[in-house]
Amino acid sequence: MSTTPTLTGQVIGQAHYATRALLERAVAPLGLTFGQVLALNVLAAGPVERTRIVHRITSTLKVDEPAVHEIITGILDADLARSASPDVDDPRMQLTDTGHDVQARVAAVVAGITARLYADIPADEAATVARVLTLVTQRANAELPGTV
């Protein structure tokens, strides 16, 4: 007899880590880390200030700024991103043509994983889970110092 699982941090964590493992396995041949995928996604919308990238990744992954600067250095060194202008005082970064291509490949991988994992979940149930997880994330972030 199957029982309905209770919503706990363990259940949420298992879903997160299983999904993340699928993504990491899929992007490994592209030479990307999970953090680099996040940075590319931030940059996909257009030029972004480096401080915004740092904030987004520190608040998402709960890592410190030096770790994010390593992620940024990695995408710069791989020619996936560059300064948004030749002006050395411009704090913005943007994707290179290669970066756009790689980010599009990552987006396609994510779309495929999402389609497979969420295919038969009714929309109303998915919406409820999204609301609950968003609330849990907000509450956890409120208890973490320096997190927005």
N, C-alpha and C positions, 0 to 999 in steps of 0.2 A: 504494500500500500504506500503510495506516494503522499508526502505531506507538503503543504505549502510552506516554503521557507519564510523565516522571519527576517524582516529588513534590519540588517545590522551592518556595522562597519566592515565586518569580515565578508559578507555577501557582496557589498559594494566594491571592496578591494579586490576580491576574486574576479569580478567582472572587469574591473579596470585593468588589472595585470594581464588577464587573458587576452583582452582586446589589444592592449599595448604590445604584448608579445607578438601578436599577428602583424601589427604595423611595423615593429622593429625588424622582424624577419623579412617583411616585404621590401623595406627600404635599405636593408643592409647591402644588397648588390649595388645600390646607388652610392654607397659610401657615406650614408647619412646616419646621424644619431637622432634620437627622439627630440632632443633639444634643437638640433638644426632644422628638423621638420617644422617645429613650432616657429622658429625664426623666419623660415621661408614663408610660412603662412601669414605671418604678420606683414611681411614685405610684399606679399602678393597684391595688396590693394594699391600699392604705389609707394613713393618715397615716404619714409618714416624716420623720425628722429631716433637716434641710437638710444636715448634715454627711455623712449617708449618701448623699444624692443626689450631693453633690460628690465623694465618694470613688468612687462607682460610675462616674461619667462620666469623672473623671480617669483611673481605672484602665482603663476600656474604650477611650476615645478617645485616651489618652496626651496629654492637653492639660493646661494649668495651671489652677489654681483660678480666676483672674480670668475665663478663658474660660467656665468652668462657671457662674460667677455671672452672666455675660451671658445664658447659656441660661436660667437660673432667672428672671432679670428678664424675659426675653421671654415665658415662660409665665405669669408673674404679670401682666404688662401686658396680655396677651391674654385675661385672665380664665379661664385654663385651670387655674390652681392658686391657692391662698390659704393663709393661716395656718390651722392646724388648730383654733385656738380664738381667742377674743378676747383671751386673756391674752398680753400683749406679750412675756412671757418664754418663751412656748412655742416651742421651736425646730422644731416639726413643721410640715409642709406637707401639704396634701391636694388632690385634684382638686376642682374645682367641678363643678356639673352639666354645664356646657359642656365642661369637661375630660374628664369621663367619656364624653360623647358622641363627642368627637374621638378619644379614645384607643380607643374601641370601633371607630370607623371605621378607624383605623390598624391595629388588630389584624386586622380583616377584610381589609385590603389585604395585610398580611404573610401571612395564611393563604392568600390567593389566589396570591401570588408563590411561596410555599413549595410549594403543591400543584402548580403548573405546573413548577417547576424540579426538584422531587424525585420527580415522579410515578412514573417507571418504574425508579427505583434500588432494587434489592433491599434489604430491611431489614438483612440481615447486612452488606452492603457499606456501607450508610449508617452502621451502628453502628461499623464498623471505622474509617471516615473520621472520625467524631466522636471516637473515642478518640485517634486519631493527632493530630488538630488540637488537641484539649484538651491533650495532652502537649506539643506544640510551643508552644502559648500559655503553658503553665506554665513551660517552659524559657526562653522569651524574656522573660517577666515577671521571672523570677529574675535575669536579667542587667540589668534596668532598675532604676536606683535609685528608691526610693520607691514601687515598684509591688508590689502584693500579688497 
